Structures are given as C-alpha cells and as structure tokens.
Amino acid sequence: MQLVSATSPDLISTNQSFASKDEVINFLIKKLYEAGKLYSEKDFYQAVMERESLSPTGFEGGLAIPHGKSAAVKEAAFAVATLKKPIINWESIDPNNEVTLVVLLAIPENESGSTHLSLLSELVKRLSNEEYKNRLLKSKTNYELFYHLDHQFQEENAEAANKMNKTILAVTACPAGIAHTYMAAEALVNAGKELGVDIFVEKQGANGIEDRHTTQLLRKADAVIFATDVAVKNEERYSHLPKVKTSVAAPLKNAKAIITQALEKSENVEKKEYAGSVNSSHGTEENEKKSFKTEIKDSILTGISYIIPVIVAGGMTLAAAVLISQAFGLQEVYDTEGSWLWLLRQLGGTLLGTLMVPILAAYMAYSIADKPALGPGFAAGVAANLIGSGFLGGMLNT
C-alpha cells in the first residue's frame, strides 16, 4: 500500500511546538480542512474526541495515532506532525510514552470497515519498525518526510548464525480489533527475528481472522502466545501447546521477554500430540471449502447456540411474571399497562419475540463470514421481524 496516496506535503508539518494534545489535534484537523479533506472541522473534531474517550491512541516510542470516522470527512487522508518538545500527558498504552510523532487519520464513515483498517494497519506495521520511525522523526522538511513514507528501508538480516530451531505461534486481539491487534503482531514478529525464532501471528481483529494458523503450523509449533484482551476464537486448536497469556499491549512494551517466556514454557512443559479440532479445516494448507450443505448446517447450529441463552432468559422472565401474578393475586397489575409486573412481562416477551430472530441471523452470518458479517446479520434479522417472516425469514435473509 502506498501511504503517499492518502496524504500530501501540505498535510505534513515537521518540528512543530505544541503545549497539549488538543492543540496538536486541532492543528492537524485545520490542515486537513484547508487541504479540502473535510466538510466540517467541528464535526470531525468531535469524532476524534469521541474516539479518544474510548481507549488510548498513544502507543510507545513517541508515537500517537489519533483517528476519527465521520460523515464530515470527504475522502480518506492523514496528516502528520513531528514535535520539537514531547507531549508527556498523551494517554498511551505505555505510561512513560512521550509523544513526538503524531499521525491523524480522517476516514469517511462509509469506509470505516475497509479503508480505515487497511490504512491504520499499514501505518502501525511500518511505525513499529524503529528505523522507519526514526527516519520520519529526523526529517527536517515536510517534503523529506513525505518522501520517506514509502521509501524502501533495509531490514536487518535476522537469520543469525545462532538461529534457534523453534516455532512460536501467537494470537493478537483487542476489543476494537484494529491498532493494538496489528501493532502487537508486528512487535512479536520483529522481536522473533532478533531472537532467531520463527513467529507466526494470527490476528483476530475487525476484519475477522487474518493469517489463520494452518494445520501444519499447529503441528510444528513449540508454544503459543495469546496477546489478547478478548476471548480467543477457536482456542481449542492450541490445547496441545504450552501457553503464555498476556495483554495485547504487553508485546509493545517487551515482546522479547514474552517470547523468551514462551521458549521457557516449551522447554519445561511437555507438548501434547496435535489431534486436530472441529475447526481445523479452516487452517489446512489447501484451504478447502466446506460443502454448501455443511456450511448451512454449521451456521444454523451456531445461530441456535447463541439464541438459547436468550430463550432461557426470556422464558424465565415471562414465567416469573405469570407466577407472581397468580401466586399473589396480582392479575390486575399484570394486565395494567405501565405497571412493574406488566413491564416484567414485556421484557420477557421482547426477549422471546423481538431479539431471537436478529440474534439467530447475526450469528448465522458470523459463522459464515466472521465478525464483519455481524452487522448485516442483525439487519437481516430485524428485516425479518419487520415483515413478519419469523425464524425462516431470518435464515433466508442471512
């Protein structure tokens, strides 16, 4: 991906002085507006601040990547600023991070699942390389920094003479499934190269599962690292391997220590025989497709497994409302609109009558196409409710 296609020298400022994070963000937003990338500075600023309130956009090594998705953005772009004096109070995953390089991403709302992810992941991947990042920081002019964005840098040869004959798998995942997922993956790969260890990272992010571990890798691996803040999908695939579990931010601070811990585990904990799993077909070298019949069956069973808790909760709530009304002679309260017992009855009815079909459709879609399919799946279920087609309509819409 060519980063220069999403920016220009006019959007790059070097050796700037700012007193606060807010001042930097406002400065870069103004640059984007003057370059014709925004409809409204105010609306985009609000979108950026909303994102800032969710989780830190500062990382480590002086880097911060604030970003906003908004209808106020005309086209995807990013602005860059390097700072003379670090900003020390930028909320970061590394508490000691002093921000000297800021990249502000502006993404149109309708491109949040495509351009946003590809641009952010590419920036994260490149900026995880210290040599690349330092080249940007040392740029004296905007044109020099613009040139270095896509200038090919030489990677250090990691195939050292003392290369270990070890293979470590890793899974990275964060709640948003974007920046930290990719940065942690890149940090582990880079640290693995320096240590002479083969690291293969599966990223479980907003685009679903990327670089899924194959059956061959699962058999060959000596240990696995889970650098995640959310549940690992298909975790049973790794049941035979020694495990190291940590947060998604940990590799950004000390990836070498985590890999070393995994190597120690591989020496001290016996690796079991890999027996495969119900999901191992996803990882075969041939990437074989499920048959249409199997795909439909699996998706329906997945959807049903997710609506069972809703059915139980709805049924219990409705039954409790009926039991209370009959046991204490509160039938009139039960039938009176707006009463507490009527509301309890409505809650049970809503769980059973309104939520079940959208949840069924959403998780059928999730089974077929992973996380990106959840939104369309829910929409299909809601549409089925609107036209009164019930479960069958939800399944067919999916």
C-alpha positions as a Markdown table, in Angstrom:
| # | Residue | x | y | z |
|---|---|---|---|---|
| 1 | Met | 0.0 | 0.0 | 0.0 |
| 2 | Gln | 1.3 | 3.4 | -0.9 |
| 3 | Leu | 0.9 | 5.8 | 2.0 |
| 4 | Val | 1.6 | 8.9 | -0.1 |
| 5 | Ser | -1.7 | 8.3 | -1.9 |
| 6 | Ala | -3.6 | 9.3 | 1.3 |
| 7 | Thr | -1.6 | 12.4 | 2.2 |
| 8 | Ser | 0.5 | 15.2 | 0.7 |
| 9 | Pro | 3.3 | 17.5 | 1.6 |
| 10 | Asp | 0.7 | 20.1 | 2.6 |
| 11 | Leu | -0.6 | 17.7 | 5.3 |
| 12 | Ile | 2.9 | 17.2 | 6.8 |
| 13 | Ser | 4.4 | 19.5 | 9.4 |
| 14 | Thr | 7.9 | 19.0 | 10.9 |
| 15 | Asn | 9.5 | 20.3 | 14.1 |
| 16 | Gln | 6.4 | 21.9 | 15.5 |
| 17 | Ser | 5.8 | 23.2 | 19.0 |
| 18 | Phe | 2.5 | 22.4 | 20.9 |
| 19 | Ala | 1.5 | 22.7 | 24.5 |
| 20 | Ser | -1.1 | 19.9 | 24.6 |
| 21 | Lys | -2.7 | 17.0 | 22.8 |
| 22 | Asp | -5.8 | 19.1 | 22.0 |
| 23 | Glu | -3.6 | 21.7 | 20.3 |
| 24 | Val | -1.9 | 19.2 | 18.1 |
| 25 | Ile | -5.2 | 17.6 | 17.0 |
| 26 | Asn | -6.8 | 21.0 | 16.2 |
| 27 | Phe | -3.7 | 21.9 | 14.2 |
| 28 | Leu | -3.8 | 18.8 | 12.1 |
| 29 | Ile | -7.6 | 19.0 | 11.6 |
| 30 | Lys | -7.2 | 22.5 | 10.3 |
| 31 | Lys | -4.6 | 21.2 | 7.9 |
| 32 | Leu | -7.0 | 18.5 | 6.6 |
| 33 | Tyr | -9.8 | 21.1 | 6.2 |
| 34 | Glu | -7.5 | 23.5 | 4.3 |
| 35 | Ala | -6.5 | 20.6 | 2.0 |
| 36 | Gly | -10.2 | 20.0 | 1.2 |
| 37 | Lys | -10.4 | 16.7 | 3.0 |
| 38 | Leu | -13.2 | 17.7 | 5.4 |
| 39 | Tyr | -16.6 | 19.2 | 5.2 |
| 40 | Ser | -16.5 | 20.5 | 8.8 |
| 41 | Glu | -13.7 | 21.0 | 11.3 |
| 42 | Lys | -16.1 | 21.0 | 14.2 |
| 43 | Asp | -17.8 | 17.7 | 13.4 |
| 44 | Phe | -14.6 | 15.9 | 12.7 |
| 45 | Tyr | -13.0 | 17.2 | 15.9 |
| 46 | Gln | -16.0 | 15.8 | 17.8 |
| 47 | Ala | -15.5 | 12.4 | 16.1 |
| 48 | Val | -11.8 | 12.3 | 17.0 |
| 49 | Met | -12.5 | 13.3 | 20.7 |
| 50 | Glu | -15.2 | 10.5 | 20.9 |
| 51 | Arg | -12.6 | 8.0 | 19.8 |
| 52 | Glu | -10.1 | 9.5 | 22.2 |
| 53 | Ser | -12.5 | 8.8 | 25.1 |
| 54 | Leu | -12.7 | 5.0 | 24.2 |
| 55 | Ser | -9.1 | 4.0 | 24.6 |
| 56 | Pro | -5.5 | 5.4 | 24.4 |
| 57 | Thr | -4.3 | 6.4 | 20.9 |
| 58 | Gly | -0.8 | 6.9 | 22.2 |
| 59 | Phe | 1.5 | 3.9 | 22.0 |
| 60 | Glu | 5.2 | 3.8 | 22.8 |
| 61 | Gly | 8.4 | 5.2 | 21.5 |
| 62 | Gly | 6.9 | 8.7 | 21.0 |
| 63 | Leu | 4.1 | 7.6 | 18.7 |
| 64 | Ala | 0.4 | 8.6 | 18.7 |
| 65 | Ile | -2.2 | 7.8 | 16.1 |
| 66 | Pro | -5.5 | 9.6 | 16.8 |
| 67 | His | -8.2 | 8.9 | 14.3 |
| 68 | Gly | -11.9 | 9.6 | 13.6 |
| 69 | Lys | -14.6 | 8.1 | 11.4 |
| 70 | Ser | -17.1 | 10.7 | 10.4 |
| 71 | Ala | -19.5 | 11.9 | 7.7 |
| 72 | Ala | -17.6 | 15.2 | 7.9 |
| 73 | Val | -14.7 | 13.5 | 6.0 |
| 74 | Lys | -14.8 | 13.9 | 2.2 |
| 75 | Glu | -12.1 | 11.3 | 1.5 |
| 76 | Ala | -9.7 | 9.2 | 3.5 |
| 77 | Ala | -6.5 | 11.0 | 4.4 |
| 78 | Phe | -4.0 | 11.5 | 7.1 |
| 79 | Ala | -1.9 | 14.4 | 8.5 |
| 80 | Val | 1.5 | 14.1 | 10.2 |
| 81 | Ala | 3.3 | 16.3 | 12.7 |
| 82 | Thr | 6.7 | 15.8 | 14.4 |
| 83 | Leu | 7.2 | 17.7 | 17.6 |
| 84 | Lys | 10.2 | 19.7 | 18.9 |
| 85 | Lys | 9.1 | 19.2 | 22.5 |
| 86 | Pro | 7.4 | 15.9 | 23.5 |
| 87 | Ile | 3.9 | 15.9 | 24.9 |
| 88 | Ile | 4.1 | 13.9 | 28.1 |
| 89 | Asn | 0.4 | 13.7 | 29.1 |
| 90 | Trp | -1.0 | 12.0 | 26.0 |
| 91 | Glu | -2.9 | 8.9 | 27.2 |
| 92 | Ser | -0.8 | 5.9 | 26.0 |
| 93 | Ile | -0.6 | 2.2 | 26.5 |
| 94 | Asp | 3.0 | 2.9 | 27.7 |
| 95 | Pro | 2.6 | 5.3 | 30.7 |
| 96 | Asn | 6.1 | 6.7 | 30.0 |
| 97 | Asn | 5.4 | 7.5 | 26.4 |
| 98 | Glu | 6.4 | 11.0 | 25.4 |
| 99 | Val | 4.8 | 11.8 | 22.0 |
| 100 | Thr | 7.0 | 13.3 | 19.3 |
| 101 | Leu | 5.2 | 11.8 | 16.2 |
| 102 | Val | 1.5 | 12.3 | 15.6 |
| 103 | Val | -0.4 | 10.8 | 12.7 |
| 104 | Leu | -4.1 | 11.9 | 12.5 |
| 105 | Leu | -6.3 | 9.7 | 10.3 |
| 106 | Ala | -9.5 | 11.0 | 8.8 |
| 107 | Ile | -11.9 | 8.3 | 7.5 |
| 108 | Pro | -15.3 | 8.7 | 5.8 |
| 109 | Glu | -18.0 | 6.9 | 7.8 |
| 110 | Asn | -18.9 | 4.6 | 4.9 |
| 111 | Glu | -15.2 | 3.4 | 4.7 |
| 112 | Ser | -14.8 | 2.5 | 8.4 |
| 113 | Gly | -14.5 | -1.2 | 7.8 |
| 114 | Ser | -12.2 | -1.1 | 4.7 |
| 115 | Thr | -10.0 | 2.0 | 4.1 |
| 116 | His | -9.8 | 2.6 | 7.9 |
| 117 | Leu | -8.5 | -0.8 | 8.7 |
| 118 | Ser | -6.1 | -1.1 | 5.8 |
| 119 | Leu | -4.6 | 2.4 | 6.3 |
| 120 | Leu | -4.3 | 2.1 | 10.0 |
| 121 | Ser | -2.8 | -1.4 | 9.9 |
| 122 | Glu | -0.2 | -0.3 | 7.3 |
| 123 | Leu | 0.8 | 2.7 | 9.4 |
| 124 | Val | 1.0 | 0.6 | 12.5 |
| 125 | Lys | 3.1 | -2.1 | 10.8 |
| 126 | Arg | 5.6 | 0.4 | 9.4 |
| 127 | Leu | 5.9 | 2.6 | 12.5 |
| 128 | Ser | 6.6 | -0.5 | 14.6 |
| 129 | Asn | 10.0 | -0.5 | 12.8 |
| 130 | Glu | 12.3 | 1.8 | 14.8 |
| 131 | Glu | 14.5 | 2.6 | 11.8 |
| 132 | Tyr | 11.5 | 3.7 | 9.7 |
| 133 | Lys | 10.0 | 5.7 | 12.6 |
| 134 | Asn | 13.3 | 7.4 | 13.3 |
| 135 | Arg | 13.7 | 8.3 | 9.7 |
| 136 | Leu | 10.4 | 10.2 | 9.8 |
| 137 | Leu | 11.3 | 11.9 | 13.1 |
| 138 | Lys | 14.6 | 13.1 | 11.7 |
| 139 | Ser | 13.1 | 14.6 | 8.6 |
| 140 | Lys | 13.8 | 18.3 | 8.5 |
| 141 | Thr | 11.2 | 19.3 | 6.0 |
| 142 | Asn | 7.7 | 18.2 | 5.0 |
| 143 | Tyr | 8.9 | 17.1 | 1.6 |
| 144 | Glu | 11.6 | 14.9 | 3.1 |
| 145 | Leu | 9.2 | 13.2 | 5.5 |
| 146 | Phe | 6.7 | 12.7 | 2.6 |
| 147 | Tyr | 9.5 | 11.0 | 0.6 |
| 148 | His | 10.4 | 8.7 | 3.4 |
| 149 | Leu | 6.8 | 7.5 | 3.9 |
| 150 | Asp | 7.1 | 4.9 | 1.1 |
| 151 | His | 10.9 | 4.9 | 0.8 |
| 152 | Gln | 12.1 | 1.3 | 1.0 |
| 153 | Phe | 14.3 | 0.7 | 4.0 |
| 154 | Gln | 16.6 | -2.2 | 4.5 |
| 155 | Glu | 15.5 | -4.7 | 7.1 |
| 156 | Glu | 18.2 | -6.1 | 9.3 |
| 157 | Asn | 19.1 | -9.7 | 8.5 |
| 158 | Ala | 17.6 | -11.7 | 11.3 |
| 159 | Glu | 18.9 | -15.0 | 10.1 |
| 160 | Ala | 21.7 | -15.1 | 12.6 |
| 161 | Ala | 24.1 | -17.9 | 12.8 |
| 162 | Asn | 22.7 | -18.9 | 16.2 |
| 163 | Lys | 19.1 | -19.1 | 14.9 |
| 164 | Met | 17.0 | -21.3 | 17.1 |
| 165 | Asn | 15.1 | -24.2 | 15.7 |
| 166 | Lys | 11.9 | -23.0 | 17.4 |
| 167 | Thr | 8.5 | -22.1 | 16.1 |
| 168 | Ile | 6.2 | -20.0 | 18.2 |
| 169 | Leu | 2.6 | -19.2 | 17.3 |
| 170 | Ala | 0.8 | -16.1 | 18.6 |
| 171 | Val | -2.7 | -14.7 | 18.5 |
| 172 | Thr | -3.3 | -11.0 | 18.9 |
| 173 | Ala | -6.7 | -9.4 | 19.5 |
| 174 | Cys | -8.0 | -6.2 | 21.1 |
| 175 | Pro | -11.6 | -5.0 | 21.8 |
| 176 | Ala | -11.6 | -2.7 | 18.8 |
| 177 | Gly | -9.7 | -5.2 | 16.6 |
| 178 | Ile | -7.6 | -2.5 | 14.9 |
| 179 | Ala | -4.5 | -0.7 | 16.1 |
| 180 | His | -3.3 | -2.7 | 19.0 |
| 181 | Thr | -4.0 | -6.0 | 17.3 |
| 182 | Tyr | -1.7 | -5.2 | 14.4 |
| 183 | Met | 1.0 | -3.4 | 16.5 |
| 184 | Ala | 1.3 | -6.3 | 18.9 |
| 185 | Ala | 1.6 | -8.7 | 16.0 |
| 186 | Glu | 4.4 | -6.6 | 14.4 |
| 187 | Ala | 6.2 | -6.3 | 17.7 |
| 188 | Leu | 6.2 | -10.0 | 18.2 |
| 189 | Val | 7.4 | -10.7 | 14.6 |
| 190 | Asn | 10.2 | -8.1 | 14.9 |
| 191 | Ala | 11.3 | -9.5 | 18.3 |
| 192 | Gly | 11.3 | -13.0 | 16.9 |
| 193 | Lys | 13.6 | -12.0 | 14.1 |
| 194 | Glu | 16.1 | -10.5 | 16.6 |
| 195 | Leu | 16.0 | -13.6 | 18.8 |
| 196 | Gly | 16.2 | -16.0 | 15.8 |
| 197 | Val | 12.8 | -17.5 | 16.5 |
| 198 | Asp | 10.1 | -18.1 | 13.8 |
| 199 | Ile | 7.0 | -16.3 | 14.9 |
| 200 | Phe | 3.6 | -16.7 | 13.2 |
| 201 | Val | 0.9 | -14.4 | 14.3 |
| 202 | Glu | -2.8 | -14.8 | 13.7 |
| 203 | Lys | -4.6 | -11.5 | 14.0 |
| 204 | Gln | -8.2 | -11.7 | 15.3 |
| 205 | Gly | -9.5 | -8.2 | 14.5 |
| 206 | Ala | -12.2 | -6.2 | 13.0 |
| 207 | Asn | -11.6 | -7.9 | 9.6 |
| 208 | Gly | -12.1 | -11.3 | 11.2 |
| 209 | Ile | -9.3 | -13.8 | 11.4 |
| 210 | Glu | -6.2 | -12.9 | 9.3 |
| 211 | Asp | -3.2 | -15.1 | 8.7 |
| 212 | Arg | -5.0 | -18.1 | 10.3 |
| 213 | His | -2.7 | -20.8 | 11.6 |
| 214 | Thr | -2.6 | -23.8 | 9.3 |
| 215 | Thr | -2.7 | -27.4 | 10.5 |
| 216 | Gln | 0.9 | -27.7 | 9.5 |
| 217 | Leu | 1.9 | -24.8 | 11.8 |
| 218 | Leu | -0.2 | -26.1 | 14.7 |
| 219 | Arg | 1.6 | -29.5 | 14.5 |
| 220 | Lys | 5.0 | -27.9 | 14.2 |
| 221 | Ala | 4.7 | -25.2 | 16.8 |
| 222 | Asp | 6.6 | -25.5 | 20.2 |
| 223 | Ala | 4.4 | -23.0 | 22.1 |
| 224 | Val | 1.7 | -20.3 | 21.6 |
| 225 | Ile | 1.4 | -16.8 | 22.9 |
| 226 | Phe | -2.1 | -15.2 | 23.5 |
| 227 | Ala | -1.7 | -11.5 | 23.5 |
| 228 | Thr | -5.3 | -10.6 | 23.8 |
| 229 | Asp | -7.8 | -8.5 | 25.7 |
| 230 | Val | -10.8 | -10.5 | 24.4 |
| 231 | Ala | -11.6 | -14.2 | 24.1 |
| 232 | Val | -9.5 | -16.2 | 21.6 |
| 233 | Lys | -11.6 | -17.7 | 18.8 |
| 234 | Asn | -11.2 | -21.5 | 18.3 |
| 235 | Glu | -8.8 | -21.6 | 21.3 |
| 236 | Glu | -9.2 | -25.4 | 21.4 |
| 237 | Arg | -6.8 | -25.5 | 18.4 |
| 238 | Tyr | -3.9 | -24.8 | 20.7 |
| 239 | Ser | -4.9 | -27.2 | 23.5 |
| 240 | His | -1.8 | -29.3 | 22.8 |
| 241 | Leu | 0.7 | -26.4 | 23.2 |
| 242 | Pro | 2.4 | -24.8 | 26.2 |
| 243 | Lys | 0.8 | -21.3 | 26.5 |
| 244 | Val | 1.7 | -17.8 | 27.6 |
| 245 | Lys | -1.2 | -15.5 | 28.1 |
| 246 | Thr | -0.8 | -11.7 | 28.3 |
| 247 | Ser | -2.5 | -8.5 | 27.3 |
| 248 | Val | -2.4 | -7.1 | 23.8 |
| 249 | Ala | -0.4 | -4.2 | 25.0 |
| 250 | Ala | 2.4 | -6.3 | 26.6 |
| 251 | Pro | 4.3 | -7.1 | 23.3 |
| 252 | Leu | 4.5 | -3.3 | 22.6 |
| 253 | Lys | 6.5 | -2.9 | 25.9 |
| 254 | Asn | 8.7 | -6.0 | 25.9 |
| 255 | Ala | 8.0 | -8.5 | 23.1 |
| 256 | Lys | 11.4 | -10.3 | 23.6 |
| 257 | Ala | 10.5 | -11.1 | 27.3 |
| 258 | Ile | 7.2 | -12.6 | 26.2 |
| 259 | Ile | 8.9 | -14.8 | 23.5 |
| 260 | Thr | 11.6 | -15.8 | 26.0 |
| 261 | Gln | 8.9 | -16.9 | 28.4 |
| 262 | Ala | 7.2 | -18.9 | 25.7 |
| 263 | Leu | 10.6 | -20.6 | 24.9 |
| 264 | Glu | 11.0 | -21.5 | 28.5 |
| 265 | Lys | 7.5 | -22.9 | 28.6 |
| 266 | Ser | 8.3 | -25.1 | 25.6 |
| 267 | Glu | 11.3 | -26.5 | 27.4 |
| 268 | Asn | 9.6 | -27.1 | 30.7 |
| 269 | Val | 6.0 | -28.1 | 29.7 |
| 270 | Glu | 5.5 | -31.2 | 27.6 |
| 271 | Lys | 3.9 | -30.6 | 24.2 |
| 272 | Lys | 1.0 | -33.0 | 23.5 |
| 273 | Glu | 0.1 | -34.7 | 20.2 |
| 274 | Tyr | -1.9 | -32.5 | 18.0 |
| 275 | Ala | -5.2 | -34.2 | 17.4 |
| 276 | Gly | -6.9 | -31.6 | 15.3 |
| 277 | Ser | -10.2 | -29.9 | 16.1 |
| 278 | Val | -13.7 | -29.3 | 14.7 |
| 279 | Asn | -12.4 | -26.0 | 13.3 |
| 280 | Ser | -9.1 | -27.3 | 11.9 |
| 281 | Ser | -10.5 | -27.5 | 8.4 |
| 282 | His | -10.1 | -23.7 | 8.3 |
| 283 | Gly | -6.4 | -24.0 | 8.6 |
| 284 | Thr | -5.5 | -26.7 | 6.0 |
| 285 | Glu | -2.8 | -25.9 | 3.6 |
| 286 | Glu | -5.2 | -26.4 | 0.7 |
| 287 | Asn | -7.8 | -24.0 | 2.4 |
| 288 | Glu | -10.5 | -26.4 | 1.5 |
| 289 | Lys | -14.0 | -25.0 | 1.4 |
| 290 | Lys | -16.9 | -26.6 | 3.3 |
| 291 | Ser | -19.7 | -28.0 | 1.3 |
| 292 | Phe | -22.7 | -25.8 | 0.9 |
| 293 | Lys | -24.8 | -28.3 | 3.0 |
| 294 | Thr | -22.2 | -28.3 | 5.8 |
| 295 | Glu | -21.9 | -24.5 | 5.7 |
| 296 | Ile | -25.7 | -24.1 | 6.1 |
| 297 | Lys | -25.9 | -26.7 | 8.9 |
| 298 | Asp | -23.0 | -25.2 | 10.8 |
| 299 | Ser | -24.3 | -21.7 | 10.5 |
| 300 | Ile | -27.8 | -22.7 | 11.7 |
| 301 | Leu | -26.3 | -24.6 | 14.7 |
| 302 | Thr | -24.1 | -21.6 | 15.5 |
| 303 | Gly | -27.2 | -19.3 | 15.4 |
| 304 | Ile | -29.2 | -21.6 | 17.6 |
| 305 | Ser | -26.4 | -21.9 | 20.2 |
| 306 | Tyr | -26.4 | -18.2 | 20.6 |
| 307 | Ile | -30.2 | -17.8 | 20.9 |
| 308 | Ile | -30.5 | -20.5 | 23.6 |
| 309 | Pro | -29.5 | -18.1 | 26.4 |
| 310 | Val | -32.0 | -15.5 | 25.1 |
| 311 | Ile | -34.8 | -18.1 | 25.0 |
| 312 | Val | -33.9 | -19.2 | 28.6 |
| 313 | Ala | -33.8 | -15.6 | 29.9 |
| 314 | Gly | -37.0 | -14.6 | 28.1 |
| 315 | Gly | -38.9 | -17.7 | 29.2 |
| 316 | Met | -37.7 | -17.4 | 32.8 |
| 317 | Thr | -38.7 | -13.7 | 33.0 |
| 318 | Leu | -42.1 | -14.3 | 31.5 |
| 319 | Ala | -42.7 | -17.3 | 33.7 |
| 320 | Ala | -41.7 | -15.2 | 36.8 |
| 321 | Ala | -44.2 | -12.5 | 35.8 |
| 322 | Val | -47.0 | -15.1 | 35.5 |
| 323 | Leu | -46.1 | -16.9 | 38.7 |
| 324 | Ile | -46.0 | -13.7 | 40.7 |
| 325 | Ser | -49.4 | -12.5 | 39.4 |
| 326 | Gln | -51.1 | -15.8 | 40.1 |
| 327 | Ala | -49.4 | -16.5 | 43.5 |
| 328 | Phe | -50.2 | -13.1 | 44.9 |
| 329 | Gly | -53.4 | -12.3 | 43.1 |
| 330 | Leu | -51.9 | -9.5 | 41.1 |
| 331 | Gln | -53.6 | -10.3 | 37.8 |
| 332 | Glu | -54.9 | -6.7 | 37.5 |
| 333 | Val | -51.4 | -5.4 | 38.0 |
| 334 | Tyr | -50.2 | -7.9 | 35.4 |
| 335 | Asp | -52.7 | -6.5 | 32.9 |
| 336 | Thr | -52.2 | -2.8 | 33.7 |
| 337 | Glu | -50.1 | -1.1 | 31.1 |
| 338 | Gly | -47.0 | 0.6 | 32.6 |
| 339 | Ser | -47.1 | -1.3 | 35.9 |
| 340 | Trp | -43.9 | -3.1 | 37.2 |
| 341 | Leu | -45.4 | -6.5 | 36.6 |
| 342 | Trp | -46.6 | -5.5 | 33.1 |
| 343 | Leu | -43.1 | -4.3 | 32.3 |
| 344 | Leu | -41.6 | -7.6 | 33.5 |
| 345 | Arg | -44.0 | -9.4 | 31.2 |
| 346 | Gln | -43.0 | -7.1 | 28.3 |
| 347 | Leu | -39.3 | -7.7 | 29.0 |
| 348 | Gly | -39.8 | -11.5 | 28.7 |
| 349 | Gly | -41.9 | -11.1 | 25.6 |
| 350 | Thr | -39.3 | -8.8 | 24.0 |
| 351 | Leu | -36.5 | -11.2 | 24.6 |
| 352 | Leu | -38.6 | -14.1 | 23.1 |
| 353 | Gly | -40.4 | -12.2 | 20.3 |
| 354 | Thr | -38.0 | -9.4 | 19.2 |
| 355 | Leu | -34.4 | -10.4 | 19.8 |
| 356 | Met | -34.3 | -14.0 | 18.9 |
| 357 | Val | -34.5 | -13.7 | 15.1 |
| 358 | Pro | -31.9 | -10.9 | 14.8 |
| 359 | Ile | -29.5 | -12.8 | 17.1 |
| 360 | Leu | -30.1 | -16.1 | 15.1 |
| 361 | Ala | -29.5 | -14.3 | 11.8 |
| 362 | Ala | -26.5 | -12.3 | 13.1 |
| 363 | Tyr | -24.6 | -15.4 | 14.4 |
| 364 | Met | -25.5 | -17.5 | 11.4 |
| 365 | Ala | -23.8 | -14.7 | 9.4 |
| 366 | Tyr | -20.9 | -14.7 | 11.9 |
| 367 | Ser | -20.4 | -18.4 | 11.4 |
| 368 | Ile | -20.1 | -17.9 | 7.6 |
| 369 | Ala | -18.1 | -14.7 | 7.4 |
| 370 | Asp | -16.8 | -13.9 | 10.9 |
| 371 | Lys | -17.1 | -10.5 | 12.7 |
| 372 | Pro | -17.6 | -8.2 | 9.7 |
| 373 | Ala | -20.9 | -10.2 | 9.0 |
| 374 | Leu | -22.5 | -9.4 | 12.4 |
| 375 | Gly | -23.9 | -6.0 | 11.3 |
| 376 | Pro | -25.6 | -7.3 | 8.1 |
| 377 | Gly | -26.8 | -10.4 | 10.0 |
| 378 | Phe | -28.5 | -8.3 | 12.6 |
| 379 | Ala | -30.0 | -6.1 | 9.9 |
| 380 | Ala | -31.4 | -9.3 | 8.1 |
| 381 | Gly | -33.0 | -10.4 | 11.4 |
| 382 | Val | -34.6 | -7.1 | 12.0 |
| 383 | Ala | -35.9 | -7.0 | 8.5 |
| 384 | Ala | -37.4 | -10.5 | 9.0 |
| 385 | Asn | -39.2 | -9.2 | 12.1 |
| 386 | Leu | -40.5 | -6.1 | 10.2 |
| 387 | Ile | -42.1 | -8.2 | 7.5 |
| 388 | Gly | -43.2 | -10.9 | 10.0 |
| 389 | Ser | -41.4 | -13.8 | 8.4 |
| 390 | Gly | -40.0 | -15.2 | 11.7 |
| 391 | Phe | -37.2 | -17.6 | 12.0 |
| 392 | Leu | -37.4 | -18.9 | 8.5 |
| 393 | Gly | -37.2 | -15.4 | 7.1 |
| 394 | Gly | -34.2 | -14.6 | 9.3 |
| 395 | Met | -32.4 | -17.7 | 8.0 |
| 396 | Leu | -33.2 | -17.0 | 4.4 |
| 397 | Asn | -32.3 | -13.3 | 4.6 |
| 398 | Thr | -28.9 | -14.4 | 6.0 |
